[in-house]
Amino acid sequence: MKRNTFGKAVLATVSATAIAGLTLTACGSDNNSGSSASTAASGASGSSSAAADCGGKNALTAEGSTAQQNAIAVFNQVWGQKCAGKNLSYNPTGSGAGVTQFIAKQVDFAGSDSPLSKDQVDPAAARCGGNPAWNLPLVFGPVALGYNLPGVDKLVVNADVLAKIFTGAITTWNDPAIAALNSGANLPGTKITPIYRSDSSGTTDNFQKYLGAAAPQTWTKGAGKEFQGGAGEGAQKTAGVVQAVQATEGSIGYVEKGFADQAKLTVAAIDTGSGAVELTDDTAKTAIDSAKFAAEGNDLVLDLNSLYATKEAGAYPLMLATYEIVCSKGYDADTAAAVKSFLTVSANDGQAGLAAAGYVPLPDKFKERLLTSVSAIQ
């Protein structure tokens, strides 16, 4: 099967004038020259009458999560509208690469679909002049299970079936375990090709954490940004997974909802034990209400296990929280002020443009905690 190869991306400048709408060509490619925001963002800037704090330098740099690049484009457009002359250059190279560049002091902050790992905490603090780096959740995004199975327009899976597919224990679509979840469906004997992220990916980490929480007896591979399942074919970055699913009959892959929507992928519903739950804005919002913070304080790591393992009817469990990894202290004054300005505008006015881009706006309880942390950055 043919694969697209993605080289190291050139730093992508996300400018308000370049944003024209969400298309797969513009922002589904992870090495593009500019991310694209939802057309809804043009109205998002008017969602709040509060004056923005526009202090600090005009140009910020960030790198990381491909899952959040469309959200970042929305935020950057609104930031430029609220604070004339402000702009963020965001390089969507993947969560692992973004954290590496942040630690190396190559960017002002990182975008990641997972909080810092234990072995990253100390290097990140060293980058911040001996001060802790904080994980600030700015965007929630559902993860879609896109599949390519002609003739099957509706498909239901559960965590146990997914774990078996991505470890190679289930290899054909007419397997009895899948048939039991899809009564009346004409499932073919087509070989299943799981598609996973071959690069270091926070989406992979969240997917594996979901399997571990929802199917602990079946998924014993652990989590992490590297895929551990041992079955299927790898593809680079979000766009690579989308393209591989489109090109491979019998495939299934995990990809953020916004990109699945752009590519018009057919996506599966998940049975959590209370019936099949389709991925919609409403089912995603219902699930997010189950998420909790792991601890008190300004480092806002989330405990998503209760969300992943939820059996609540109408709650779609496969979600990721996209973090911005920032220094709590250690920036120069101009950088600190600009980072606070960007994050404050994003958490307030920027949220209104997210739904059309495939994300879920921050619940009020999360926004309140987030803004408290942002205001404490020095």
N, C-alpha and C positions, 0 to 999 in steps of 0.2 A: 504493500500500500504506500502510496506516495505521501511524503511528509514535507511540510513547509519548514524551513530552517530559519530561525530568528537569531540574528547576531546581536551584539551589544547595542542597546538603544542609544541614540544621540539624545542629549538632554532635551526633553520636550517642554516647550514654552506654552503654557495654557493661558492664552490671552482672551480677553473679553471680545475683541474684534474677530477672533478666529472661530468663535463658537457659533455653529450654525444649526445644530441638531444632531440627534443620536443616529448614526448610521454605522453599520459594521465596518465599512471601509475606513471611516474616520477614526473610530475608537475601538473597534474590535481587534485591531492589530496592535500588538504590544510593543512594537518598535516604531510607532508612528511619529510624525514630527509635531503633532499637536493633538491633545485630547479634546473631545467634543462633549458639550453639555446638552442636557435636555432643552428643547424649545420652551418648556415650561419655566425655565430659569429666568426668562425675560420678565416674567411677572413676579418672580420670587423676591426681587429686590424691593418691591413695594409692600412686602408683607409686614413690615414693622416701621413705625414712625420714629423709633428711637434713633438718636444720632450715634453713629459708630465712632469708636475711639480709633483714630487713624494714625497713631503715632508710629515711630520707628522708621526703618529703611523701607524703600519702595519695592525692592526685589528680594524675594525669598526663594530658596531652593529646597526641594524634597524629592524623595525617591522611595519606591517600594511597590506595594500591593497593586496588582492589576485590577483586583476586584473593586477598588475604590476610585479608579481613575475617572470614571464618568461623574461620580459625586464630587471629586476634586474640581473638575471642570465647572460644574454648577457653582460650587463655592467660590471659585476664583472669579467667575463672571460677576457674581454678586459683590464680592470684595472690591473689585475694580469700579463697580457702580457706586458703592457706598463710600469708597475712599479713592478718589481720582488719582491715577498714577500707580496704584498698587498692583503687583502681579506676582504670582507664584509659578515657577518653572518646576514641573513635576515629571519625573522620569519613571514610567511604569515598568520596572524591571522584575517585579516579584518581591514578596515580603522579605525573603532571606537576603537578597541583594540590597534592599533598602536599609535594613538594619546594619548590614556590613558597612555601607557607605556613611551612615549616621555615626557609627562608632569611629570610623576613620576621619571624621570631621569634614567630609566632602559635601554634606548637605546640612541644612538647618534642622530638619526633622525627618523622620521616616514614617512611611505608611505601612502598617502590618495587619494581617488578618489574625494574628496571634500576639499575645503579650510577650515581652522579653522572656527568653528561657533562662534557666538558672545560670548557665554558663555565659550568658550575655549580660547579666546584671552588672557585674564588676567592670567589664570593659566599657559599658555604656556610662557608668558613673565616672570612670576615668576621663572619658571624652567630655563629660560635663564638669570638669574641674574638681572632681571628688564629690560631686553632689549626685543624688539619685536621679535616674531618668524615670519619667512617669509614662504610664500607658493610659492614654485618654481615648475612650471609645467615642467616635464621632459619627459613625454610620453603621446601621444594621442592614444586612443584605441577605435575603434568602438564597440558598444554593439549590439550583434546579438540577434534576436528573434528566438530562437530555438523552433521547434514544432514537435509533434509526431502525425501525422495524415496519416495512411497508405492509399495509393492510391492518395494522394494529394501531388504531387512533387513540385508544385509552388503555393505559397500563397501570396496574397497582403493584407496588412492591412493599416490603417491610424491611426493617433493619437486618433481620436474620438472613433474608434472601440476598440483600445487598452485600452483606459480609461474605456470604458464600460465593457470590459472583466475583467479587474482587479478590478472593483468595483462590479462585479456580475450582471450588467445590461444586458449583453449578455451572454447567458449560453450554446448555442449550435452552432456548426460550420456551420449549414445551415441557420443561422439567416439572414434575408433579408439585413441587413447592410453589412455583410461580402460577401454575394452573389453579391451585387451590385459592389463590387470591384474586383470580380473574375468571370467575364462573361464567361460562357461556362464550368466552373469547376464543377465537380460532388462532391459537398460538402455534407458529411454525416450529419445525425442528432446527431452525437456523442456529449456527454456532454463535455464542455470545462473545463479543470482544469488548472487555472493559477498557475504557480510556482513562488514564490517570495523568496527572501533572508530573512530568519528568524533571522539572526544575524545582528548586526549593520554594514551597508555596504554603502560605497560611491557609488557603482554601483546603489544601490536602490535610493540614493539621486539624482543621475543624471537622472535615468529613470523617477522619479516622477517630477523632474524639466522639463524634456522634455514634459511630458504630460501636465503640467501646462502651459507651453509656447505655445505648439502647439494645445491644445484642452482646453482652459481655461474655456469654458462654461460647459464642461463635467467633467473635473478633477478638483474638488474643495477640494481635500483632503490635499493639501499642499505637501511639500517635506520633506527632512530629511533622515537620515541614517536608520531610522526604517520605514518599509513598512506601509503605511496608507490606502491602498485600501480596506481592509476588506473582500476580497474574495480570494479563492484558498487555496493552501497548501504551507507551508514554508519549506525551506531546508537550511541547514547550509553551508555557504561558496559557492564559485564558483563550486567546485566539486559536492556538494550536489545538486545544481540546475541542472547541467548536468545530473547527475545520475537519478534524479527524472523525468526529461523530457524523458530520454531514457526508463524508466520503466513504464511510464503512457501514455496509448493511449488517445489521445484527449488533451494532455497538451501543454502548451506554456510557455516559461520562458525567462528571459533576462539574457544574459551571454556574457562575453567578446569574441570577435571574435576569438582570438587565441585558447581559450578553445573549442569553438564551432567547429573550424576547426579540432582540435585534435580528438574530439569525433565524427566527421563526422555527426553532427546534420544537419537536414534540416532546413534552415532559411528562414524567410519571407522577402519579399520586403516591402518597405514603400512608400505609395502614399502621397506626400507632397502637392498635389494640382496641380502638373505639370506632373503627370504620375507616374507610379511605378518606384521606384529606388531600384535596387538590391545592396546588400552590397559587394563592391569590394574595392580594394586599391584606384582606381581612384575616385570612388564616395565619399569615405571618405576624400581624399585629397581636393576635390572640396568643401566639407562642411567646412573643417577646415579653409579655407580662409575667412570664414564669422566670425570667432571668434575674439574677441577684448579683450584687457586688461581693467579691470574695473577702473584703476587709474594709475597715474604716480608713479615713485619710484621703489624701489627694492622688494616690496612685490607684487608678480605677480599673483594676483587673476584675473581670466578670467571672462568676461561677455559672457556667452554662449547662452543667450536668442535669439540673432539674428541667431545663428546657429540652435538652436532647432526649431525655427519657420520659417526657410527658406523655400521658395517655388521655389528656383532655380532648374531648370531642371538638373538632374544628380547629385544632392547633397544628400548624405545620412545623415539624421539629427541626428540620435541617437548616439552621441559620448560622451566620457568622457575624461577629462584631468586628468592625474595622477600627483599629486603633491608630492614633498618631503618637509616635514615640518622641517625646520632647525632653529637654533638660528642665529640671525643676529650678535649678540655678546654674550659672556658669556661662550663659550667653553674655555678649556685650550688650550694652543698654539698648542700642538701636535694633538689634536682632530680637531681643526679648520683647520689646514693645510691638514689633511687627508680627511676631508669632502670636502674641496675645490678641492682636487686632484681627488677624486672619481667623483664628479659632473662635473668637467671640462672634464675628459676623457669620461664620459657618454654622455655629450652633443656634443662632437666632434666625436671621433672614434666609440663610442658605437652605434651611430644612424644607422650605415650601416647594422647592423644585425637585425634590428627591423622588417622589412617588412615580412621576412620569419617566424617571431614569432607571426604574427597577429596584429602588431601595425603599426602606421603611423609615420615616422620620423618627427622630428621637422621642421616646415617651417623656412626659414632663418630669418625672422623678429622675431620669437619667440626665436630662438637660440641666436641672438644678445643680446636681453634683458636679457635672462637667464644668459649668461656668464658675463654680467655686474653685475648682482646681486651676482653671485657666487664669483666674485673677491672682492666684498665688505664685505663678511663674515669675522668677526674678532674673 
